[in-house]
Amino acid sequence: MKYRIIIEQDEDGVFVTEVPSLPGCVSQGKTRKEAILNIREAIELYLESLAAHGEPIPPSISEEIIEVEL
């Protein structure tokens, strides 16, 4: 499954990640790579929790990138 994540670096230099389609699914890391690894684990645990409680799992995203010239 694919989920969009948002990565922002805070004022202390920590990379904070969140998943807009999974409310409350947030993680962080000292590096961008660590933050991505941590949010991947958080997503897996979030989805496992939803399944364990019989809650619906939000659908995966599908997106495309298009390039335009100015």
PQR file of N, CA, C, O and H, with PARSE charges and radii, in Angstrom:
ATOM      1  N   MET A   1       0.846  -1.170   0.000 -0.4000 1.5000
ATOM      2  CA  MET A   1       0.000   0.000   0.000 -0.0000 2.0000
ATOM      3  C   MET A   1       0.894   1.236   0.000  0.5500 1.7000
ATOM      4  O   MET A   1       2.025   1.207   0.487 -0.5500 1.4000
ATOM      5  N   LYS A   2       0.371   2.303  -0.547 -0.4000 1.5000
ATOM      6  CA  LYS A   2       1.117   3.554  -0.612 -0.0000 2.0000
ATOM      7  C   LYS A   2       0.335   4.642   0.108  0.5500 1.7000
ATOM      8  O   LYS A   2      -0.872   4.796  -0.081 -0.5500 1.4000
ATOM      9  H   LYS A   2      -0.547   2.327  -0.943  0.4000 1.0000
ATOM     10  N   TYR A   3       1.055   5.395   0.941 -0.4000 1.5000
ATOM     11  CA  TYR A   3       0.459   6.524   1.639 -0.0000 2.0000
ATOM     12  C   TYR A   3       1.362   7.742   1.483  0.5500 1.7000
ATOM     13  O   TYR A   3       2.587   7.633   1.542 -0.5500 1.4000
ATOM     14  H   TYR A   3       2.035   5.269   1.094  0.4000 1.0000
ATOM     15  N   ARG A   4       0.760   8.872   1.288 -0.4000 1.5000
ATOM     16  CA  ARG A   4       1.510  10.133   1.169 -0.0000 2.0000
ATOM     17  C   ARG A   4       1.977  10.529   2.560  0.5500 1.7000
ATOM     18  O   ARG A   4       1.216  10.460   3.525 -0.5500 1.4000
ATOM     19  H   ARG A   4      -0.235   8.961   1.240  0.4000 1.0000
ATOM     20  N   ILE A   5       3.242  10.947   2.656 -0.4000 1.5000
ATOM     21  CA  ILE A   5       3.758  11.453   3.916 -0.0000 2.0000
ATOM     22  C   ILE A   5       4.244  12.885   3.720  0.5500 1.7000
ATOM     23  O   ILE A   5       4.601  13.290   2.614 -0.5500 1.4000
ATOM     24  H   ILE A   5       3.861  11.003   1.873  0.4000 1.0000
ATOM     25  N   ILE A   6       4.249  13.627   4.797 -0.4000 1.5000
ATOM     26  CA  ILE A   6       4.782  14.985   4.799 -0.0000 2.0000
ATOM     27  C   ILE A   6       6.003  14.970   5.715  0.5500 1.7000
ATOM     28  O   ILE A   6       5.941  14.478   6.842 -0.5500 1.4000
ATOM     29  H   ILE A   6       3.959  13.297   5.695  0.4000 1.0000
ATOM     30  N   ILE A   7       7.105  15.512   5.219 -0.4000 1.5000
ATOM     31  CA  ILE A   7       8.337  15.583   6.005 -0.0000 2.0000
ATOM     32  C   ILE A   7       8.718  17.042   6.159  0.5500 1.7000
ATOM     33  O   ILE A   7       8.852  17.768   5.174 -0.5500 1.4000
ATOM     34  H   ILE A   7       7.155  15.911   4.303  0.4000 1.0000
ATOM     35  N   GLU A   8       8.892  17.466   7.406 -0.4000 1.5000
ATOM     36  CA  GLU A   8       9.312  18.830   7.686 -0.0000 2.0000
ATOM     37  C   GLU A   8      10.424  18.795   8.717  0.5500 1.7000
ATOM     38  O   GLU A   8      10.401  17.991   9.649 -0.5500 1.4000
ATOM     39  H   GLU A   8       8.783  16.876   8.206  0.4000 1.0000
ATOM     40  N   GLN A   9      11.392  19.672   8.541 -0.4000 1.5000
ATOM     41  CA  GLN A   9      12.470  19.772   9.511 -0.0000 2.0000
ATOM     42  C   GLN A   9      12.112  20.865  10.509  0.5500 1.7000
ATOM     43  O   GLN A   9      11.813  21.993  10.116 -0.5500 1.4000
ATOM     44  H   GLN A   9      11.411  20.326   7.785  0.4000 1.0000
ATOM     45  N   ASP A  10      12.141  20.535  11.806 -0.4000 1.5000
ATOM     46  CA  ASP A  10      11.758  21.535  12.806 -0.0000 2.0000
ATOM     47  C   ASP A  10      12.946  22.432  13.169  0.5500 1.7000
ATOM     48  O   ASP A  10      14.043  22.280  12.632 -0.5500 1.4000
ATOM     49  H   ASP A  10      12.385  19.619  12.125  0.4000 1.0000
ATOM     50  N   GLU A  11      12.707  23.356  14.079 -0.4000 1.5000
ATOM     51  CA  GLU A  11      13.721  24.346  14.432 -0.0000 2.0000
ATOM     52  C   GLU A  11      14.960  23.735  15.090  0.5500 1.7000
ATOM     53  O   GLU A  11      16.016  24.367  15.132 -0.5500 1.4000
ATOM     54  H   GLU A  11      11.815  23.479  14.516  0.4000 1.0000
ATOM     55  N   ASP A  12      14.835  22.512  15.602 -0.4000 1.5000
ATOM     56  CA  ASP A  12      15.976  21.822  16.215 -0.0000 2.0000
ATOM     57  C   ASP A  12      16.704  20.915  15.227  0.5500 1.7000
ATOM     58  O   ASP A  12      17.673  20.248  15.588 -0.5500 1.4000
ATOM     59  H   ASP A  12      13.978  21.999  15.568  0.4000 1.0000
ATOM     60  N   GLY A  13      16.235  20.892  13.978 -0.4000 1.5000
ATOM     61  CA  GLY A  13      16.869  20.065  12.959 -0.0000 2.0000
ATOM     62  C   GLY A  13      16.323  18.655  12.872  0.5500 1.7000
ATOM     63  O   GLY A  13      16.812  17.856  12.073 -0.5500 1.4000
ATOM     64  H   GLY A  13      15.448  21.434  13.684  0.4000 1.0000
ATOM     65  N   VAL A  14      15.320  18.328  13.675 -0.4000 1.5000
ATOM     66  CA  VAL A  14      14.708  17.000  13.650 -0.0000 2.0000
ATOM     67  C   VAL A  14      13.711  16.936  12.495  0.5500 1.7000
ATOM     68  O   VAL A  14      12.972  17.890  12.251 -0.5500 1.4000
ATOM     69  H   VAL A  14      14.922  18.977  14.324  0.4000 1.0000
ATOM     70  N   PHE A  15      13.696  15.807  11.789 -0.4000 1.5000
ATOM     71  CA  PHE A  15      12.754  15.613  10.694 -0.0000 2.0000
ATOM     72  C   PHE A  15      11.481  14.980  11.242  0.5500 1.7000
ATOM     73  O   PHE A  15      11.518  13.877  11.788 -0.5500 1.4000
ATOM     74  H   PHE A  15      14.296  15.032  11.988  0.4000 1.0000
ATOM     75  N   VAL A  16      10.363  15.669  11.099 -0.4000 1.5000
ATOM     76  CA  VAL A  16       9.069  15.219  11.591 -0.0000 2.0000
ATOM     77  C   VAL A  16       8.244  14.765  10.393  0.5500 1.7000
ATOM     78  O   VAL A  16       8.136  15.473   9.392 -0.5500 1.4000
ATOM     79  H   VAL A  16      10.333  16.565  10.656  0.4000 1.0000
ATOM     80  N   THR A  17       7.665  13.570  10.511 -0.4000 1.5000
ATOM     81  CA  THR A  17       6.852  13.029   9.423 -0.0000 2.0000
ATOM     82  C   THR A  17       5.435  12.773   9.905  0.5500 1.7000
ATOM     83  O   THR A  17       5.207  12.433  11.066 -0.5500 1.4000
ATOM     84  H   THR A  17       7.753  12.995  11.324  0.4000 1.0000
ATOM     85  N   GLU A  18       4.493  12.941   8.996 -0.4000 1.5000
ATOM     86  CA  GLU A  18       3.107  12.619   9.311 -0.0000 2.0000
ATOM     87  C   GLU A  18       2.421  12.076   8.071  0.5500 1.7000
ATOM     88  O   GLU A  18       2.867  12.291   6.944 -0.5500 1.4000
ATOM     89  H   GLU A  18       4.678  13.217   8.053  0.4000 1.0000
ATOM     90  N   VAL A  19       1.323  11.367   8.305 -0.4000 1.5000
ATOM     91  CA  VAL A  19       0.559  10.744   7.226 -0.0000 2.0000
ATOM     92  C   VAL A  19      -0.831  11.363   7.239  0.5500 1.7000
ATOM     93  O   VAL A  19      -1.642  11.017   8.099 -0.5500 1.4000
ATOM     94  H   VAL A  19       0.961  11.192   9.220  0.4000 1.0000
ATOM     95  N   PRO A  20      -1.134  12.276   6.303 -0.5600 1.5000
ATOM     96  CA  PRO A  20      -2.428  12.971   6.331  0.2800 2.0000
ATOM     97  C   PRO A  20      -3.645  12.046   6.336  0.5500 1.7000
ATOM     98  O   PRO A  20      -4.650  12.368   6.970 -0.5500 1.4000
ATOM     99  N   SER A  21      -3.580  10.913   5.649 -0.4000 1.5000
ATOM    100  CA  SER A  21      -4.756  10.042   5.578 -0.0000 2.0000
ATOM    101  C   SER A  21      -4.882   9.105   6.778  0.5500 1.7000
ATOM    102  O   SER A  21      -5.852   8.354   6.877 -0.5500 1.4000
ATOM    103  H   SER A  21      -2.763  10.652   5.134  0.4000 1.0000
ATOM    104  N   LEU A  22      -3.899   9.144   7.699 -0.4000 1.5000
ATOM    105  CA  LEU A  22      -3.954   8.333   8.919 -0.0000 2.0000
ATOM    106  C   LEU A  22      -3.819   9.278  10.124  0.5500 1.7000
ATOM    107  O   LEU A  22      -2.710   9.493  10.613 -0.5500 1.4000
ATOM    108  H   LEU A  22      -3.110   9.754   7.618  0.4000 1.0000
ATOM    109  N   PRO A  23      -4.921   9.835  10.599 -0.5600 1.5000
ATOM    110  CA  PRO A  23      -4.885  10.819  11.677  0.2800 2.0000
ATOM    111  C   PRO A  23      -4.084  10.339  12.894  0.5500 1.7000
ATOM    112  O   PRO A  23      -4.311   9.245  13.411 -0.5500 1.4000
ATOM    113  N   GLY A  24      -3.153  11.172  13.335 -0.4000 1.5000
ATOM    114  CA  GLY A  24      -2.352  10.850  14.501 -0.0000 2.0000
ATOM    115  C   GLY A  24      -1.124  10.007  14.214  0.5500 1.7000
ATOM    116  O   GLY A  24      -0.345   9.727  15.125 -0.5500 1.4000
ATOM    117  H   GLY A  24      -2.968  12.060  12.916  0.4000 1.0000
ATOM    118  N   CYS A  25      -0.935   9.597  12.969 -0.4000 1.5000
ATOM    119  CA  CYS A  25       0.230   8.797  12.601 -0.0000 2.0000
ATOM    120  C   CYS A  25       1.388   9.753  12.310  0.5500 1.7000
ATOM    121  O   CYS A  25       1.497  10.311  11.218 -0.5500 1.4000
ATOM    122  H   CYS A  25      -1.568   9.824  12.229  0.4000 1.0000
ATOM    123  N   VAL A  26       2.250   9.927  13.317 -0.4000 1.5000
ATOM    124  CA  VAL A  26       3.348  10.888  13.258 -0.0000 2.0000
ATOM    125  C   VAL A  26       4.602  10.211  13.788  0.5500 1.7000
ATOM    126  O   VAL A  26       4.528   9.380  14.693 -0.5500 1.4000
ATOM    127  H   VAL A  26       2.161   9.474  14.204  0.4000 1.0000
ATOM    128  N   SER A  27       5.744  10.562  13.230 -0.4000 1.5000
ATOM    129  CA  SER A  27       7.014  10.051  13.724 -0.0000 2.0000
ATOM    130  C   SER A  27       8.091  11.094  13.454  0.5500 1.7000
ATOM    131  O   SER A  27       7.802  12.181  12.955 -0.5500 1.4000
ATOM    132  H   SER A  27       5.804  11.237  12.494  0.4000 1.0000
ATOM    133  N   GLN A  28       9.325  10.758  13.786 -0.4000 1.5000
ATOM    134  CA  GLN A  28      10.425  11.695  13.563 -0.0000 2.0000
ATOM    135  C   GLN A  28      11.740  10.940  13.488  0.5500 1.7000
ATOM    136  O   GLN A  28      11.803   9.742  13.761 -0.5500 1.4000
ATOM    137  H   GLN A  28       9.559   9.874  14.191  0.4000 1.0000
ATOM    138  N   GLY A  29      12.789  11.660  13.114 -0.4000 1.5000
ATOM    139  CA  GLY A  29      14.118  11.078  13.073 -0.0000 2.0000
ATOM    140  C   GLY A  29      15.163  12.172  13.005  0.5500 1.7000
ATOM    141  O   GLY A  29      14.871  13.307  12.627 -0.5500 1.4000
ATOM    142  H   GLY A  29      12.738  12.634  12.892  0.4000 1.0000
ATOM    143  N   LYS A  30      16.392  11.815  13.377 -0.4000 1.5000
ATOM    144  CA  LYS A  30      17.483  12.791  13.335 -0.0000 2.0000
ATOM    145  C   LYS A  30      17.881  13.124  11.906  0.5500 1.7000
ATOM    146  O   LYS A  30      18.376  14.218  11.630 -0.5500 1.4000
ATOM    147  H   LYS A  30      16.629  10.894  13.684  0.4000 1.0000
ATOM    148  N   THR A  31      17.663  12.169  10.991 -0.4000 1.5000
ATOM    149  CA  THR A  31      17.939  12.387   9.573 -0.0000 2.0000
ATOM    150  C   THR A  31      16.668  12.116   8.784  0.5500 1.7000
ATOM    151  O   THR A  31      15.728  11.500   9.287 -0.5500 1.4000
ATOM    152  H   THR A  31      17.261  11.281  11.215  0.4000 1.0000
ATOM    153  N   ARG A  32      16.652  12.579   7.554 -0.4000 1.5000
ATOM    154  CA  ARG A  32      15.495  12.333   6.683 -0.0000 2.0000
ATOM    155  C   ARG A  32      15.289  10.830   6.497  0.5500 1.7000
ATOM    156  O   ARG A  32      14.161  10.339   6.544 -0.5500 1.4000
ATOM    157  H   ARG A  32      17.415  13.080   7.145  0.4000 1.0000
ATOM    158  N   LYS A  33      16.382  10.112   6.285 -0.4000 1.5000
ATOM    159  CA  LYS A  33      16.304   8.659   6.087 -0.0000 2.0000
ATOM    160  C   LYS A  33      15.721   7.970   7.319  0.5500 1.7000
ATOM    161  O   LYS A  33      14.851   7.107   7.200 -0.5500 1.4000
ATOM    162  H   LYS A  33      17.298  10.512   6.247  0.4000 1.0000
ATOM    163  N   GLU A  34      16.205   8.357   8.508 -0.4000 1.5000
ATOM    164  CA  GLU A  34      15.698   7.768   9.746 -0.0000 2.0000
ATOM    165  C   GLU A  34      14.213   8.084   9.931  0.5500 1.7000
ATOM    166  O   GLU A  34      13.443   7.229  10.370 -0.5500 1.4000
ATOM    167  H   GLU A  34      16.911   9.059   8.604  0.4000 1.0000
ATOM    168  N   ALA A  35      13.816   9.303   9.597 -0.4000 1.5000
ATOM    169  CA  ALA A  35      12.406   9.693   9.727 -0.0000 2.0000
ATOM    170  C   ALA A  35      11.525   8.847   8.817  0.5500 1.7000
ATOM    171  O   ALA A  35      10.430   8.446   9.211 -0.5500 1.4000
ATOM    172  H   ALA A  35      14.441   9.997   9.240  0.4000 1.0000
ATOM    173  N   ILE A  36      11.991   8.575   7.610 -0.4000 1.5000
ATOM    174  CA  ILE A  36      11.213   7.762   6.676 -0.0000 2.0000
ATOM    175  C   ILE A  36      11.107   6.329   7.172  0.5500 1.7000
ATOM    176  O   ILE A  36      10.035   5.728   7.094 -0.5500 1.4000
ATOM    177  H   ILE A  36      12.881   8.901   7.289  0.4000 1.0000
ATOM    178  N   LEU A  37      12.205   5.769   7.684 -0.4000 1.5000
ATOM    179  CA  LEU A  37      12.156   4.417   8.241 -0.0000 2.0000
ATOM    180  C   LEU A  37      11.187   4.356   9.424  0.5500 1.7000
ATOM    181  O   LEU A  37      10.419   3.404   9.558 -0.5500 1.4000
ATOM    182  H   LEU A  37      13.076   6.257   7.747  0.4000 1.0000
ATOM    183  N   ASN A  38      11.232   5.376  10.275 -0.4000 1.5000
ATOM    184  CA  ASN A  38      10.356   5.399  11.447 -0.0000 2.0000
ATOM    185  C   ASN A  38       8.884   5.544  11.078  0.5500 1.7000
ATOM    186  O   ASN A  38       8.029   4.904  11.690 -0.5500 1.4000
ATOM    187  H   ASN A  38      11.856   6.150  10.166  0.4000 1.0000
ATOM    188  N   ILE A  39       8.579   6.382  10.081 -0.4000 1.5000
ATOM    189  CA  ILE A  39       7.167   6.547   9.709 -0.0000 2.0000
ATOM    190  C   ILE A  39       6.649   5.293   9.015  0.5500 1.7000
ATOM    191  O   ILE A  39       5.467   4.966   9.127 -0.5500 1.4000
ATOM    192  H   ILE A  39       9.274   6.901   9.584  0.4000 1.0000
ATOM    193  N   ARG A  40       7.519   4.592   8.302 -0.4000 1.5000
ATOM    194  CA  ARG A  40       7.108   3.322   7.683 -0.0000 2.0000
ATOM    195  C   ARG A  40       6.653   2.338   8.769  0.5500 1.7000
ATOM    196  O   ARG A  40       5.619   1.683   8.638 -0.5500 1.4000
ATOM    197  H   ARG A  40       8.478   4.857   8.211  0.4000 1.0000
ATOM    198  N   GLU A  41       7.451   2.251   9.843 -0.4000 1.5000
ATOM    199  CA  GLU A  41       7.089   1.371  10.956 -0.0000 2.0000
ATOM    200  C   GLU A  41       5.801   1.842  11.627  0.5500 1.7000
ATOM    201  O   GLU A  41       4.950   1.026  11.980 -0.5500 1.4000
ATOM    202  H   GLU A  41       8.291   2.783   9.949  0.4000 1.0000
ATOM    203  N   ALA A  42       5.656   3.156  11.802 -0.4000 1.5000
ATOM    204  CA  ALA A  42       4.448   3.705  12.421 -0.0000 2.0000
ATOM    205  C   ALA A  42       3.211   3.387  11.578  0.5500 1.7000
ATOM    206  O   ALA A  42       2.155   3.061  12.120 -0.5500 1.4000
ATOM    207  H   ALA A  42       6.347   3.819  11.515  0.4000 1.0000
ATOM    208  N   ILE A  43       3.342   3.483  10.262 -0.4000 1.5000
ATOM    209  CA  ILE A  43       2.216   3.170   9.372 -0.0000 2.0000
ATOM    210  C   ILE A  43       1.831   1.701   9.525  0.5500 1.7000
ATOM    211  O   ILE A  43       0.650   1.374   9.641 -0.5500 1.4000
ATOM    212  H   ILE A  43       4.200   3.748   9.821  0.4000 1.0000
ATOM    213  N   GLU A  44       2.826   0.817   9.525 -0.4000 1.5000
ATOM    214  CA  GLU A  44       2.545  -0.613   9.660 -0.0000 2.0000
ATOM    215  C   GLU A  44       1.811  -0.905  10.965  0.5500 1.7000
ATOM    216  O   GLU A  44       0.831  -1.649  10.979 -0.5500 1.4000
ATOM    217  H   GLU A  44       3.786   1.082   9.431  0.4000 1.0000
ATOM    218  N   LEU A  45       2.286  -0.320  12.058 -0.4000 1.5000
ATOM    219  CA  LEU A  45       1.637  -0.534  13.354 -0.0000 2.0000
ATOM    220  C   LEU A  45       0.235   0.061  13.394  0.5500 1.7000
ATOM    221  O   LEU A  45      -0.678  -0.527  13.975 -0.5500 1.4000
ATOM    222  H   LEU A  45       3.083   0.285  12.047  0.4000 1.0000
ATOM    223  N   TYR A  46       0.065   1.221  12.779 -0.4000 1.5000
ATOM    224  CA  TYR A  46      -1.244   1.879  12.709 -0.0000 2.0000
ATOM    225  C   TYR A  46      -2.241   0.980  11.982  0.5500 1.7000
ATOM    226  O   TYR A  46      -3.359   0.762  12.450 -0.5500 1.4000
ATOM    227  H   TYR A  46       0.806   1.698  12.307  0.4000 1.0000
ATOM    228  N   LEU A  47      -1.810   0.455  10.814 -0.4000 1.5000
ATOM    229  CA  LEU A  47      -2.701  -0.397  10.031 -0.0000 2.0000
ATOM    230  C   LEU A  47      -3.005  -1.712  10.748  0.5500 1.7000
ATOM    231  O   LEU A  47      -4.127  -2.212  10.670 -0.5500 1.4000
ATOM    232  H   LEU A  47      -0.902   0.632  10.434  0.4000 1.0000
ATOM    233  N   GLU A  48      -2.011  -2.278  11.447 -0.4000 1.5000
ATOM    234  CA  GLU A  48      -2.242  -3.493  12.231 -0.0000 2.0000
ATOM    235  C   GLU A  48      -3.268  -3.235  13.327  0.5500 1.7000
ATOM    236  O   GLU A  48      -4.125  -4.079  13.589 -0.5500 1.4000
ATOM    237  H   GLU A  48      -1.100  -1.871  11.510  0.4000 1.0000
ATOM    238  N   SER A  49      -3.185  -2.080  13.962 -0.4000 1.5000
ATOM    239  CA  SER A  49      -4.135  -1.728  15.012 -0.0000 2.0000
ATOM    240  C   SER A  49      -5.550  -1.583  14.453  0.5500 1.7000
ATOM    241  O   SER A  49      -6.516  -2.053  15.054 -0.5500 1.4000
ATOM    242  H   SER A  49      -2.489  -1.395  13.749  0.4000 1.0000
ATOM    243  N   LEU A  50      -5.661  -0.925  13.296 -0.4000 1.5000
ATOM    244  CA  LEU A  50      -6.984  -0.797  12.668 -0.0000 2.0000
ATOM    245  C   LEU A  50      -7.581  -2.173  12.389  0.5500 1.7000
ATOM    246  O   LEU A  50      -8.747  -2.424  12.691 -0.5500 1.4000
ATOM    247  H   LEU A  50      -4.877  -0.543  12.807  0.4000 1.0000
ATOM    248  N   ALA A  51      -6.771  -3.066  11.809 -0.4000 1.5000
ATOM    249  CA  ALA A  51      -7.244  -4.411  11.467 -0.0000 2.0000
ATOM    250  C   ALA A  51      -7.646  -5.183  12.728  0.5500 1.7000
ATOM    251  O   ALA A  51      -8.664  -5.875  12.734 -0.5500 1.4000
ATOM    252  H   ALA A  51      -5.823  -2.862  11.563  0.4000 1.0000
ATOM    253  N   ALA A  52      -6.853  -5.067  13.787 -0.4000 1.5000
ATOM    254  CA  ALA A  52      -7.133  -5.779  15.036 -0.0000 2.0000
ATOM    255  C   ALA A  52      -8.445  -5.326  15.672  0.5500 1.7000
ATOM    256  O   ALA A  52      -9.110  -6.101  16.359 -0.5500 1.4000
ATOM    257  H   ALA A  52      -6.026  -4.505  13.782  0.4000 1.0000
ATOM    258  N   HIS A  53      -8.811  -4.068  15.438 -0.4000 1.5000
ATOM    259  CA  HIS A  53     -10.041  -3.531  16.013 -0.0000 2.0000
ATOM    260  C   HIS A  53     -11.214  -3.535  15.029  0.5500 1.7000
ATOM    261  O   HIS A  53     -12.270  -2.969  15.312 -0.5500 1.4000
ATOM    262  H   HIS A  53      -8.270  -3.438  14.880  0.4000 1.0000
ATOM    263  N   GLY A  54     -11.023  -4.176  13.878 -0.4000 1.5000
ATOM    264  CA  GLY A  54     -12.098  -4.272  12.894 -0.0000 2.0000
ATOM    265  C   GLY A  54     -12.440  -2.958  12.214  0.5500 1.7000
ATOM    266  O   GLY A  54     -13.529  -2.803  11.660 -0.5500 1.4000
ATOM    267  H   GLY A  54     -10.165  -4.636  13.648  0.4000 1.0000
ATOM    268  N   GLU A  55     -11.515  -2.015  12.254 -0.4000 1.5000
ATOM    269  CA  GLU A  55     -11.740  -0.708  11.626 -0.0000 2.0000
ATOM    270  C   GLU A  55     -11.334  -0.775  10.150  0.5500 1.7000
ATOM    271  O   GLU A  55     -10.446  -1.547   9.790 -0.5500 1.4000
ATOM    272  H   GLU A  55     -10.631  -2.141  12.703  0.4000 1.0000
ATOM    273  N   PRO A  56     -11.978   0.026   9.298 -0.5600 1.5000
ATOM    274  CA  PRO A  56     -11.600   0.032   7.880  0.2800 2.0000
ATOM    275  C   PRO A  56     -10.208   0.619   7.671  0.5500 1.7000
ATOM    276  O   PRO A  56      -9.805   1.556   8.361 -0.5500 1.4000
ATOM    277  N   ILE A  57      -9.488   0.060   6.721 -0.4000 1.5000
ATOM    278  CA  ILE A  57      -8.157   0.551   6.381 -0.0000 2.0000
ATOM    279  C   ILE A  57      -8.295   1.552   5.237  0.5500 1.7000
ATOM    280  O   ILE A  57      -8.858   1.222   4.193 -0.5500 1.4000
ATOM    281  H   ILE A  57      -9.815  -0.701   6.161  0.4000 1.0000
ATOM    282  N   PRO A  58      -7.786   2.774   5.424 -0.5600 1.5000
ATOM    283  CA  PRO A  58      -7.879   3.786   4.361  0.2800 2.0000
ATOM    284  C   PRO A  58      -7.217   3.279   3.078  0.5500 1.7000
ATOM    285  O   PRO A  58      -6.192   2.599   3.126 -0.5500 1.4000
ATOM    286  N   PRO A  59      -7.806   3.612   1.946 -0.5600 1.5000
ATOM    287  CA  PRO A  59      -7.248   3.127   0.681  0.2800 2.0000
ATOM    288  C   PRO A  59      -5.872   3.706   0.386  0.5500 1.7000
ATOM    289  O   PRO A  59      -5.517   4.798   0.828 -0.5500 1.4000
ATOM    290  N   SER A  60      -5.129   2.946  -0.363 -0.4000 1.5000
ATOM    291  CA  SER A  60      -3.819   3.363  -0.841 -0.0000 2.0000
ATOM    292  C   SER A  60      -4.002   4.516  -1.826  0.5500 1.7000
ATOM    293  O   SER A  60      -5.068   4.664  -2.423 -0.5500 1.4000
ATOM    294  H   SER A  60      -5.418   2.058  -0.723  0.4000 1.0000
ATOM    295  N   ILE A  61      -2.960   5.330  -1.994 -0.4000 1.5000
ATOM    296  CA  ILE A  61      -3.062   6.436  -2.944 -0.0000 2.0000
ATOM    297  C   ILE A  61      -2.476   6.036  -4.289  0.5500 1.7000
ATOM    298  O   ILE A  61      -1.680   5.103  -4.395 -0.5500 1.4000
ATOM    299  H   ILE A  61      -2.094   5.209  -1.510  0.4000 1.0000
ATOM    300  N   SER A  62      -2.884   6.750  -5.282 -0.4000 1.5000
ATOM    301  CA  SER A  62      -2.320   6.618  -6.613 -0.0000 2.0000
ATOM    302  C   SER A  62      -2.100   8.036  -7.113  0.5500 1.7000
ATOM    303  O   SER A  62      -3.036   8.833  -7.174 -0.5500 1.4000
ATOM    304  H   SER A  62      -3.531   7.508  -5.196  0.4000 1.0000
ATOM    305  N   GLU A  63      -0.871   8.343  -7.466 -0.4000 1.5000
ATOM    306  CA  GLU A  63      -0.627   9.682  -7.955 -0.0000 2.0000
ATOM    307  C   GLU A  63       0.389   9.636  -9.066  0.5500 1.7000
ATOM    308  O   GLU A  63       1.169   8.691  -9.189 -0.5500 1.4000
ATOM    309  H   GLU A  63      -0.111   7.695  -7.416  0.4000 1.0000
ATOM    310  N   GLU A  64       0.363  10.665  -9.863 -0.4000 1.5000
ATOM    311  CA  GLU A  64       1.312  10.804 -10.964 -0.0000 2.0000
ATOM    312  C   GLU A  64       1.949  12.167 -10.885  0.5500 1.7000
ATOM    313  O   GLU A  64       1.369  13.110 -10.346 -0.5500 1.4000
ATOM    314  H   GLU A  64      -0.270  11.432  -9.764  0.4000 1.0000
ATOM    315  N   ILE A  65       3.132  12.263 -11.420 -0.4000 1.5000
ATOM    316  CA  ILE A  65       3.838  13.550 -11.484 -0.0000 2.0000
ATOM    317  C   ILE A  65       3.948  13.940 -12.943  0.5500 1.7000
ATOM    318  O   ILE A  65       4.360  13.141 -13.784 -0.5500 1.4000
ATOM    319  H   ILE A  65       3.602  11.497 -11.857  0.4000 1.0000
ATOM    320  N   ILE A  66       3.580  15.166 -13.232 -0.4000 1.5000
ATOM    321  CA  ILE A  66       3.730  15.650 -14.597 -0.0000 2.0000
ATOM    322  C   ILE A  66       4.710  16.827 -14.580  0.5500 1.7000
ATOM    323  O   ILE A  66       4.777  17.587 -13.614 -0.5500 1.4000
ATOM    324  H   ILE A  66       3.245  15.815 -12.549  0.4000 1.0000
ATOM    325  N   GLU A  67       5.439  16.951 -15.632 -0.4000 1.5000
ATOM    326  CA  GLU A  67       6.429  18.023 -15.737 -0.0000 2.0000
ATOM    327  C   GLU A  67       5.941  19.025 -16.775  0.5500 1.7000
ATOM    328  O   GLU A  67       5.480  18.652 -17.854 -0.5500 1.4000
ATOM    329  H   GLU A  67       5.385  16.333 -16.417  0.4000 1.0000
ATOM    330  N   VAL A  68       6.049  20.282 -16.433 -0.4000 1.5000
ATOM    331  CA  VAL A  68       5.684  21.343 -17.373 -0.0000 2.0000
ATOM    332  C   VAL A  68       6.857  22.286 -17.523  0.5500 1.7000
ATOM    333  O   VAL A  68       7.662  22.444 -16.606 -0.5500 1.4000
ATOM    334  H   VAL A  68       6.424  20.585 -15.557  0.4000 1.0000
ATOM    335  N   GLU A  69       6.947  22.897 -18.660 -0.4000 1.5000
ATOM    336  CA  GLU A  69       8.021  23.865 -18.902 -0.0000 2.0000
ATOM    337  C   GLU A  69       7.447  25.258 -18.882  0.5500 1.7000
ATOM    338  O   GLU A  69       6.322  25.485 -19.326 -0.5500 1.4000
ATOM    339  H   GLU A  69       6.293  22.768 -19.405  0.4000 1.0000
ATOM    340  N   LEU A  70       8.206  26.171 -18.378 -0.4000 1.5000
ATOM    341  CA  LEU A  70       7.807  27.575 -18.371 -0.0000 2.0000
ATOM    342  C   LEU A  70       8.591  28.332 -19.413  0.5500 1.7000
ATOM    343  O   LEU A  70       8.404  29.538 -19.571 -0.5500 1.4000
ATOM    344  H   LEU A  70       9.120  25.986 -18.017  0.4000 1.0000
TER
END
